[in-house]
Each structure stands twice: as structure tokens, then as C-alpha cells.
Amino acid sequence: MAIGLFSLGLLLAGIGLFQGEAAIVTRKAVRVCLECIGIG
């Protein structure tokens, strides 16, 4: 069971990376961070 869930998680993470989602998430995180300190 745990191995199956781990494999599914790796598969979905790989699909997200392949589609460029990491860059989108990073961009949004930077924007939120800058808003918190009052720059953005």
C-alpha cells in the first residue's frame, strides 16, 4: 500500500515538473513573499 502511494506521488510530481508547474509555483511563492514584506 505505502509503496503504491509513494509511486503514485512520484508519478504525479514528475507529470507536474514535465508540464512546468514548478516554475509557476515558484513565481507565485515569490510574489506572496514580497507582498508579506511590503515590496511587491
N, C-alpha and C positions, 0 to 999 in steps of 0.2 A: 504493500500500500504506500509506504513512505517513498520507496524508490520510484513508483509511478507518478506520485505528485511532484517529486523533485524533477523527474524527466519532463513532465508537462510544464513546469515552471521554466526550465531551461529552454524548452522549445518556444514558449511564448516570448521569453526575453529575447531570444535570437530573432524571432519574427519582428519584434519591435525595433531592435537595432538595425535590422535589414531595411526597414521602412523609414529610418531616420528619426525615430521618435526620441532618441537620446538628446539630439540637438534641440528639439522643441522643448523638452522638459527642462534642459539646462537654461535655455533662454528665458523661460517663464520663471524659473527659480531666481535667476539673477535680477529680473525685473522686480519680483516681490522683495528680495533682499534690499535692493536700492530704495524701494519705497519705504521700507521699515526705518532706514536710517535717514530718510528725508532728502535723498539726492534725486531719485527718479520721480 
